Amino acid sequence: MEDLKKAINKTVDAIRKETKMKPEIGIILGTGLGKLAGSIKVETSIPYGKIPDFPISTVESHKGRLLFGTLGGKKVVAMQGRFHYYEGYSMQEVTFPVRVLKALGCKIMVVSNAAGGINPLFNRGDVMLISDHINFFPEHPLRGKNDDSIGPRFPDMLNIYDRDLLALAEKVALEQRIPVRKGVYLGLQGPCFETSAEYRMIKILGADAVGMSTVPEVIVARHCGLKVIGMSIITDMGLPDILEPVSAAVVIKAANEAEPKLAKLVEAIIKEV
């Protein structure tokens, strides 16, 4: 953990040479949602390749830049592209940027993703506010030695998706006339999409949507004391009895189509935080 603290400090020091901004809110932009960054009045853009100990995004639609600016009148830092366990990174590498966001001054993390819909009442293109999650990843991001100065050994997962922020998001969505769903997100390793039997299992387990990200970052955010609000764009439907072919191109297309309403919602939420 001492090495982790040194790595965090080293990374923050490098970023501080590029910008002195102290962001209040961190944003992680998921698959196909990178254009949401267009709503941010960007002051500084830093490619991941210039940031010490940051992995490099290898997935299509993930630009791989850290953006500092203002959104909704608040100082924000946005990750335009995230990292995934299926890319071959360890859980510590996947979640390292979350710890950097915290060290930069963030108190709140907004996380977005593209997800497959499990709830039959959902439709392609829906925005789902994440109320809770189920962790089905094969490795835990907090496995290993713990340093209490970074976070507790056994962090409580109650209220992991902050109830006050969730209520605010619902209020804002109503005011902005943006239809939203609410549900449980289940995280799997990937990178393949699920089989009909797996979709059926996920539904039985009580999830409303499934994806290949978010859960590790949110666990670490909770560990280091960040409040979290999470949102999914439902890009395809995992209904086992009427399953249709899906691909990365289908997911990205659906995410891009739904992105304007998500961008509007995120900006309105941040304005009222």
KETOR-269790 format. One line per 8 residues: number of its first residue (from 1); their letters; for each residue x, y, z of N, C-alpha, C, CB. Coordinates in steps of 0.2 Angstrom, whole numbers. Glycine has a CB too. Example, Ala and Ser with C-alpha at 12.3 -4.5 7.8 and 13.67 -1.06 7.14 Angstrom:
<recs>
1 = AS = 66,-28,39,62,-22,39,66,-16,39,57,-22,45; 64,-11,35,68,-5,36,64,0,39,70,-3,29
</recs>
This chain:
<recs>
1 = MEDLKKAI = 4,-6,0,0,0,0,4,6,0,-5,0,6; 10,6,3,15,12,3,17,13,-5,21,10,7; 18,8,-9,19,9,-16,13,12,-19,21,2,-19; 7,11,-17,1,14,-20,1,21,-18,-5,10,-17; 2,23,-12,2,30,-10,7,34,-14,3,30,-2; 13,31,-15,18,34,-19,16,35,-26,25,30,-18; 13,30,-29,11,30,-36,5,36,-36,8,24,-38; 1,36,-32,-5,41,-32,-2,48,-31,-10,40,-26
9 = NKTVDAIR = 3,49,-27,6,56,-26,10,58,-32,11,56,-20; 14,53,-35,18,54,-41,13,56,-47,22,48,-43; 8,53,-48,3,54,-53,0,61,-52,-3,49,-53; -2,63,-46,-5,69,-44,0,75,-46,-8,69,-37; 6,74,-44,11,79,-45,12,80,-52,18,77,-42; 12,75,-56,13,76,-64,7,80,-67,13,69,-67; 1,78,-64,-5,81,-67,-5,89,-65,-12,78,-64; -3,90,-58,-3,97,-56,2,101,-60,0,97,-49
17 = KETKMKPE = 7,98,-64,11,102,-68,7,105,-74,17,98,-70; 2,101,-76,-2,103,-82,-8,107,-80,-5,97,-85; -11,107,-74,-16,111,-72,-16,111,-64,-23,108,-74; -18,117,-62,-19,118,-54,-26,118,-52,-16,125,-53; -31,116,-57,-38,116,-55,-39,110,-50,-42,114,-61; -43,112,-45,-45,107,-40,-52,105,-41,-44,109,-32; -54,100,-44,-61,98,-46,-65,95,-40,-61,92,-52; -71,97,-40,-76,95,-35,-79,88,-37,-81,100,-34
25 = IGIILGTG = -80,87,-43,-83,81,-46,-79,77,-51,-90,83,-49; -79,71,-51,-75,67,-56,-81,63,-60,-71,62,-52; -79,62,-66,-84,59,-71,-80,54,-75,-87,64,-76; -83,47,-75,-80,42,-79,-85,41,-85,-79,36,-75; -83,42,-91,-87,41,-97,-86,34,-100,-85,47,-102; -91,31,-101,-91,24,-103,-91,23,-111,-96,20,-100; -92,17,-113,-92,15,-120,-97,19,-124,-94,8,-121; -95,23,-129,-99,26,-133,-102,33,-130,-105,22,-135
33 = LGKLAGSI = -99,35,-124,-102,41,-121,-96,46,-121,-104,39,-114; -91,45,-124,-85,50,-124,-87,57,-126,-80,48,-128; -92,58,-131,-94,64,-133,-98,68,-128,-99,63,-139; -100,65,-122,-103,69,-117,-98,74,-115,-105,64,-111; -91,73,-116,-86,78,-114,-87,84,-118,-79,75,-116; -91,84,-123,-92,90,-127,-96,96,-123,-96,89,-133; -100,93,-118,-104,98,-113,-99,101,-108,-109,94,-110; -93,99,-108,-88,102,-103,-84,108,-106,-83,97,-100
41 = KVETSIPY = -84,113,-103,-80,119,-105,-73,117,-103,-82,126,-102; -69,114,-107,-62,111,-105,-57,116,-105,-60,106,-111; -53,116,-99,-48,121,-98,-41,117,-100,-48,123,-91; -41,111,-98,-35,107,-99,-36,100,-101,-30,107,-93; -33,97,-106,-34,90,-108,-27,87,-108,-37,90,-116; -27,81,-105,-21,77,-104,-22,70,-106,-18,77,-96; -18,68,-112,-18,61,-114,-16,56,-109,-14,60,-121; -19,51,-108,-17,46,-103,-10,44,-104,-21,40,-104
49 = GKIPDFPI = -7,44,-110,0,42,-111,5,47,-107,1,42,-118; 3,53,-106,7,57,-102,6,57,-95,6,64,-105; 2,53,-92,0,53,-85,4,46,-82,-7,52,-84; 8,47,-77,12,42,-74,7,37,-71,17,44,-69; 8,30,-72,5,25,-69,-2,24,-72,5,25,-62; -4,28,-77,-11,27,-80,-11,22,-85,-14,34,-83; -15,17,-85,-16,13,-91,-18,16,-97,-21,7,-89; -18,13,-103,-20,16,-109,-26,12,-111,-14,15,-114
57 = STVESHKG = -31,16,-114,-37,14,-116,-36,10,-123,-42,19,-117; -38,4,-123,-37,0,-129,-44,-2,-133,-34,-7,-128; -49,1,-130,-56,-1,-133,-58,5,-137,-61,-2,-127; -61,3,-143,-64,8,-148,-69,12,-144,-67,4,-154; -69,18,-146,-74,24,-143,-71,26,-136,-81,21,-142; -66,24,-134,-63,27,-128,-57,31,-130,-61,21,-123; -57,38,-129,-52,42,-132,-46,42,-128,-55,49,-132; -46,41,-121,-40,41,-117,-37,47,-116,-35,37,-121
65 = RLLFGTLG = -42,52,-113,-39,58,-111,-43,60,-104,-41,64,-116; -39,64,-100,-41,67,-94,-43,74,-95,-36,66,-88; -49,76,-94,-52,83,-96,-53,87,-89,-58,82,-100; -50,93,-89,-52,97,-83,-56,103,-86,-45,99,-79; -61,105,-82,-65,111,-84,-71,112,-80,-67,110,-92; -76,115,-83,-82,116,-79,-88,114,-82,-83,124,-78; -93,111,-78,-99,109,-81,-105,110,-76,-99,101,-82; -110,113,-78,-115,115,-73,-113,120,-68,-118,109,-70
73 = GKKVVAMQ = -108,124,-69,-105,129,-65,-101,126,-59,-111,132,-61; -99,119,-60,-94,116,-55,-88,114,-59,-98,109,-53; -83,114,-55,-76,111,-57,-76,104,-58,-70,114,-53; -75,101,-63,-75,94,-64,-69,91,-68,-81,92,-68; -67,85,-67,-62,81,-71,-66,75,-74,-56,79,-66; -65,74,-80,-68,69,-83,-63,64,-87,-73,71,-89; -64,57,-85,-60,52,-89,-64,51,-95,-60,46,-84; -61,53,-101,-64,51,-108,-61,45,-110,-63,57,-113
81 = GRFHYYEG = -64,39,-107,-62,33,-108,-60,30,-101,-56,33,-113; -62,23,-100,-60,20,-94,-56,14,-96,-67,18,-90; -54,10,-91,-51,4,-92,-55,-2,-89,-44,4,-88; -54,-8,-92,-58,-14,-91,-53,-20,-89,-62,-16,-97; -56,-24,-85,-52,-30,-82,-51,-34,-88,-56,-34,-77; -56,-35,-93,-55,-39,-99,-49,-37,-104,-61,-40,-103; -47,-31,-103,-41,-29,-107,-35,-32,-105,-41,-21,-107; -35,-35,-99,-29,-38,-96,-26,-34,-90,-24,-38,-102
89 = YSMQEVTF = -29,-29,-89,-26,-25,-83,-29,-28,-76,-29,-18,-83; -25,-27,-71,-27,-30,-64,-32,-25,-62,-21,-30,-60; -35,-27,-57,-41,-23,-54,-38,-17,-51,-44,-27,-48; -31,-17,-48,-28,-11,-45,-27,-6,-51,-22,-13,-42; -25,-9,-57,-24,-4,-62,-30,-1,-65,-20,-8,-68; -36,-5,-65,-42,-3,-68,-45,3,-63,-47,-8,-68; -44,2,-57,-47,7,-52,-42,12,-49,-49,3,-46; -36,12,-51,-31,17,-49,-33,24,-51,-24,16,-53
97 = PVRVLKAL = -36,26,-57,-38,33,-58,-43,35,-53,-41,33,-65; -47,31,-50,-52,33,-45,-49,36,-39,-57,27,-43; -43,33,-37,-40,35,-31,-36,42,-33,-34,30,-29; -34,43,-39,-31,49,-41,-37,55,-41,-28,48,-49; -43,53,-44,-48,58,-44,-49,60,-36,-55,55,-46; -49,56,-32,-50,57,-25,-44,62,-22,-50,51,-20; -38,60,-24,-32,64,-22,-32,71,-25,-26,60,-24; -35,72,-31,-36,78,-34,-41,83,-31,-38,77,-42
105 = GCKIMVVS = -45,80,-27,-50,84,-23,-57,83,-24,-49,91,-25; -59,78,-28,-66,76,-29,-69,73,-23,-66,71,-35; -75,75,-22,-80,72,-17,-85,68,-20,-83,78,-13; -87,69,-26,-92,65,-29,-89,62,-36,-98,69,-31; -92,56,-37,-90,53,-44,-96,51,-47,-86,46,-42; -97,53,-54,-102,51,-58,-99,46,-63,-105,58,-62; -103,40,-63,-100,35,-68,-105,33,-72,-98,29,-63; -104,32,-79,-108,30,-84,-106,24,-88,-110,36,-89
113 = NAAGGINP = -110,20,-91,-108,14,-94,-114,13,-100,-107,8,-90; -112,8,-104,-117,5,-109,-118,-2,-106,-114,5,-116; -125,-4,-106,-127,-10,-102,-132,-14,-106,-129,-9,-95; -132,-20,-106,-138,-24,-108,-143,-24,-104,-135,-31,-110; -149,-23,-106,-155,-23,-102,-158,-30,-101,-161,-19,-106; -159,-32,-95,-162,-38,-92,-169,-37,-91,-158,-41,-86; -171,-32,-88,-178,-31,-86,-183,-30,-92,-179,-24,-82; -188,-34,-93,-192,-34,-99,-196,-28,-100,-196,-40,-99
121 = LFNRGDVM = -196,-24,-95,-200,-17,-96,-195,-12,-99,-202,-15,-89; -189,-13,-99,-184,-8,-102,-184,-9,-110,-177,-10,-99; -181,-3,-113,-181,-3,-120,-174,-1,-122,-186,1,-123; -172,-2,-128,-165,0,-130,-165,8,-131,-164,-3,-138; -160,11,-128,-160,18,-128,-162,21,-121,-164,21,-133; -165,17,-117,-167,20,-110,-160,22,-106,-171,14,-106; -161,26,-101,-156,28,-96,-159,25,-90,-155,36,-96; -154,21,-87,-156,18,-80,-151,21,-75,-155,10,-81
129 = LISDHINF = -154,24,-70,-151,26,-64,-149,20,-60,-155,31,-59; -143,19,-58,-141,13,-54,-142,13,-47,-133,11,-55; -146,9,-44,-148,9,-37,-144,5,-33,-156,7,-36; -141,0,-36,-137,-5,-32,-133,-9,-38,-141,-10,-27; -128,-14,-35,-125,-18,-40,-124,-25,-37,-119,-15,-43; -122,-30,-42,-120,-36,-40,-113,-37,-43,-125,-42,-42; -108,-39,-39,-102,-40,-41,-100,-47,-43,-97,-38,-36; -99,-49,-50,-98,-55,-52,-91,-55,-55,-103,-57,-57
137 = FPEHPLRG = -87,-51,-54,-80,-51,-56,-76,-56,-53,-77,-44,-56; -71,-59,-56,-67,-65,-53,-62,-62,-48,-64,-69,-58; -60,-56,-48,-55,-53,-44,-58,-47,-40,-49,-51,-47; -56,-46,-34,-59,-40,-30,-54,-34,-30,-61,-42,-23; -56,-28,-31,-51,-23,-32,-48,-21,-25,-54,-17,-34; -51,-23,-19,-48,-22,-13,-44,-28,-10,-53,-20,-8; -43,-33,-14,-39,-39,-12,-32,-37,-11,-40,-45,-17; -29,-40,-5,-22,-38,-3,-22,-34,3,-19,-34,-9
145 = KNDDSIGP = -16,-31,4,-15,-27,11,-19,-21,10,-7,-26,11; -21,-19,16,-25,-13,17,-21,-7,21,-32,-14,20; -22,-1,19,-19,4,23,-25,9,25,-14,9,19; -26,9,32,-32,13,34,-32,20,33,-33,12,42; -26,23,31,-26,30,29,-29,31,22,-19,32,29; -30,26,18,-33,26,12,-40,24,12,-29,21,7; -42,19,16,-49,17,17,-49,11,22,-52,15,10; -55,9,24,-55,4,29,-54,-3,26,-62,4,32
153 = RFPDMLNI = -52,-8,30,-51,-14,28,-58,-18,25,-48,-19,34; -63,-16,29,-70,-19,27,-75,-13,26,-72,-24,33; -74,-10,20,-79,-5,19,-86,-7,18,-77,-1,13; -91,-3,21,-98,-5,21,-101,-3,14,-102,-1,27; -104,-7,11,-107,-6,4,-114,-4,5,-107,-13,0; -117,-2,11,-123,1,11,-123,8,8,-126,1,19; -128,10,4,-129,16,1,-123,18,-3,-129,21,7; -120,12,-7,-115,13,-11,-116,18,-17,-113,6,-14
161 = YDRDLLAL = -122,17,-20,-125,23,-24,-129,27,-20,-129,19,-30; -126,33,-19,-129,38,-14,-136,39,-15,-125,44,-14; -140,38,-9,-147,39,-10,-149,46,-11,-150,36,-4; -146,51,-8,-147,58,-9,-146,60,-16,-143,62,-4; -141,58,-19,-139,59,-26,-144,56,-31,-132,57,-28; -146,50,-29,-151,46,-33,-158,50,-33,-152,39,-30; -160,52,-27,-166,56,-27,-165,62,-31,-168,57,-19; -160,66,-30,-158,72,-34,-159,70,-42,-152,75,-33
169 = AEKVALEQ = -156,65,-44,-156,63,-51,-163,62,-53,-152,57,-52; -167,58,-49,-174,57,-51,-178,64,-52,-178,53,-46; -177,68,-47,-180,75,-47,-178,79,-53,-178,79,-41; -172,79,-55,-169,83,-60,-172,80,-67,-162,83,-61; -172,73,-67,-175,70,-73,-182,72,-74,-174,62,-73; -186,72,-69,-193,74,-70,-194,81,-72,-197,73,-63; -189,86,-69,-190,93,-71,-188,94,-78,-185,97,-66; -183,90,-81,-180,90,-87,-184,86,-92,-173,88,-88
177 = RIPVRKGV = -189,83,-90,-193,78,-94,-189,73,-98,-197,83,-99; -184,70,-94,-180,65,-97,-183,58,-94,-173,66,-95; -186,54,-97,-188,47,-94,-182,43,-92,-192,43,-99; -182,41,-86,-177,37,-83,-180,30,-80,-173,40,-78; -176,25,-80,-177,19,-76,-173,19,-70,-176,13,-81; -174,14,-66,-170,13,-60,-169,6,-59,-173,17,-54; -163,4,-57,-162,-3,-56,-155,-6,-54,-164,-7,-63; -154,-12,-54,-148,-15,-51,-144,-17,-57,-150,-22,-47
185 = YLGLQGPC = -137,-16,-57,-132,-17,-62,-128,-23,-60,-128,-11,-63; -127,-28,-64,-123,-34,-63,-117,-33,-67,-126,-40,-64; -111,-34,-64,-104,-33,-67,-101,-40,-69,-100,-29,-64; -100,-41,-75,-96,-47,-77,-89,-46,-80,-101,-51,-82; -85,-50,-80,-78,-49,-83,-78,-48,-90,-74,-56,-82; -82,-51,-95,-82,-50,-102,-76,-53,-105,-82,-42,-104; -74,-52,-111,-77,-47,-115,-82,-50,-120,-71,-45,-120; -84,-56,-119,-90,-59,-124,-96,-57,-121,-89,-66,-125
193 = FETSAEYR = -101,-56,-125,-108,-55,-123,-111,-61,-120,-112,-52,-129; -116,-61,-116,-119,-66,-113,-123,-71,-117,-123,-64,-107; -123,-77,-115,-127,-82,-118,-135,-82,-116,-125,-90,-117; -139,-85,-119,-146,-85,-117,-147,-87,-110,-151,-89,-122; -143,-93,-108,-144,-96,-101,-141,-91,-96,-140,-102,-101; -135,-87,-98,-132,-83,-93,-137,-77,-92,-126,-80,-96; -140,-74,-97,-145,-69,-97,-151,-71,-92,-148,-67,-103; -153,-77,-93,-158,-80,-88,-156,-80,-81,-161,-87,-91
201 = MIKILGAD = -150,-82,-80,-147,-83,-73,-147,-76,-70,-140,-86,-74; -144,-71,-74,-144,-64,-72,-150,-61,-70,-141,-59,-77; -156,-63,-73,-162,-60,-72,-165,-64,-65,-167,-62,-77; -163,-70,-64,-165,-74,-58,-161,-71,-52,-163,-81,-59; -155,-68,-53,-151,-65,-48,-154,-59,-46,-144,-65,-50; -158,-56,-50,-161,-49,-48,-159,-43,-51,-161,-49,-40; -155,-44,-56,-152,-38,-60,-156,-36,-65,-145,-40,-63; -156,-29,-66,-160,-26,-72,-156,-24,-78,-163,-19,-69
209 = AVGMSTVP = -149,-24,-77,-145,-23,-82,-138,-26,-81,-144,-15,-84; -134,-28,-86,-128,-31,-86,-122,-28,-90,-128,-39,-87; -116,-27,-87,-111,-24,-91,-104,-27,-89,-111,-17,-90; -99,-24,-91,-92,-26,-90,-87,-21,-87,-89,-28,-97; -90,-17,-83,-86,-11,-80,-90,-9,-74,-85,-5,-85; -88,-3,-71,-92,1,-66,-91,-2,-59,-99,1,-68; -92,-8,-58,-92,-11,-51,-86,-10,-48,-94,-19,-51; -80,-12,-51,-73,-11,-48,-72,-4,-46,-68,-13,-52
217 = EVIVARHC = -74,1,-50,-72,8,-49,-77,11,-43,-74,12,-55; -83,8,-43,-88,11,-38,-85,8,-31,-95,8,-39; -83,2,-31,-81,-1,-24,-75,3,-22,-79,-9,-25; -70,4,-26,-64,8,-24,-66,16,-22,-59,8,-29; -71,18,-26,-74,25,-24,-77,25,-17,-79,27,-29; -80,20,-15,-83,19,-9,-78,18,-3,-88,13,-8; -73,14,-5,-67,13,-1,-63,19,1,-62,8,-4; -63,24,-3,-59,30,-2,-63,36,0,-55,32,-8
225 = GLKVIGMS = -70,35,0,-74,40,3,-78,44,-2,-71,44,8; -78,42,-8,-82,46,-13,-89,45,-13,-79,45,-20; -93,49,-14,-100,48,-15,-101,47,-23,-105,54,-13; -106,42,-24,-107,40,-31,-114,40,-34,-104,32,-32; -114,42,-40,-121,42,-44,-119,38,-50,-124,49,-45; -123,33,-52,-121,29,-58,-127,29,-63,-119,22,-56; -125,29,-69,-130,28,-74,-128,24,-80,-132,35,-77; -133,20,-83,-132,16,-88,-136,18,-94,-133,8,-86
233 = IITDMGLP = -134,17,-100,-138,18,-106,-139,10,-108,-134,22,-112; -145,9,-109,-147,2,-111,-146,1,-119,-155,0,-109; -141,-2,-121,-139,-2,-128,-142,-8,-132,-132,-2,-129; -144,-13,-128,-147,-19,-131,-151,-23,-126,-141,-24,-134; -155,-28,-128,-159,-31,-123,-157,-39,-123,-167,-31,-125; -156,-41,-117,-154,-48,-115,-160,-52,-113,-149,-48,-110; -165,-53,-118,-171,-56,-116,-170,-63,-119,-177,-53,-119; -168,-68,-115,-166,-75,-117,-170,-78,-122,-165,-79,-112
241 = DILEPVSA = -177,-77,-122,-181,-81,-127,-182,-78,-133,-188,-82,-123; -180,-71,-134,-181,-68,-140,-174,-64,-141,-187,-63,-140; -169,-67,-140,-162,-64,-140,-160,-62,-147,-157,-69,-137; -157,-56,-148,-155,-54,-155,-148,-54,-155,-159,-48,-157; -144,-54,-161,-137,-54,-161,-135,-47,-159,-135,-55,-169; -129,-46,-156,-127,-40,-153,-119,-40,-155,-128,-39,-146; -117,-34,-155,-110,-33,-157,-107,-26,-154,-108,-33,-165; -101,-25,-154,-98,-18,-151,-101,-13,-155,-91,-18,-151
249 = AVVIKAAN = -102,-14,-162,-104,-8,-166,-112,-7,-164,-104,-10,-173; -116,-12,-163,-123,-11,-161,-123,-7,-154,-126,-17,-160; -119,-9,-149,-118,-5,-143,-116,2,-144,-114,-9,-138; -111,3,-147,-109,10,-148,-114,14,-152,-102,10,-152; -117,12,-157,-122,16,-160,-128,17,-156,-125,11,-166; -130,13,-152,-136,14,-147,-134,19,-142,-138,8,-144; -128,18,-139,-125,23,-134,-125,30,-137,-118,21,-132; -122,31,-143,-122,37,-146,-129,41,-147,-118,37,-153
257 = EAEPKLAK = -134,37,-149,-140,39,-150,-143,42,-144,-145,34,-153; -142,38,-138,-145,40,-132,-141,45,-128,-146,34,-128; -135,47,-130,-130,51,-127,-133,58,-125,-124,51,-131; -136,61,-130,-138,68,-129,-143,69,-122,-142,71,-135; -147,64,-121,-151,65,-115,-147,63,-109,-158,60,-116; -143,59,-109,-138,57,-104,-134,64,-102,-134,51,-105; -131,67,-107,-127,73,-106,-131,78,-103,-124,75,-113; -137,79,-105,-142,84,-102,-143,83,-95,-149,85,-106
265 = LVEAIIKE = -145,76,-93,-146,74,-87,-140,75,-82,-148,67,-87; -134,73,-84,-128,74,-80,-127,81,-79,-122,70,-84; -127,85,-84,-126,92,-83,-131,95,-78,-126,96,-89; -137,93,-78,-142,96,-74,-141,94,-67,-149,94,-76; -139,87,-66,-138,85,-59,-132,88,-56,-136,77,-59; -127,89,-60,-121,93,-57,-122,100,-55,-115,92,-62; -126,103,-59,-128,110,-58,-131,111,-51,-133,113,-63; -135,105,-49,-139,106,-43,-136,102,-37,-146,103,-44
273 = V = -130,99,-38,-127,96,-32,-125,101,-27,-121,92,-35
</recs>
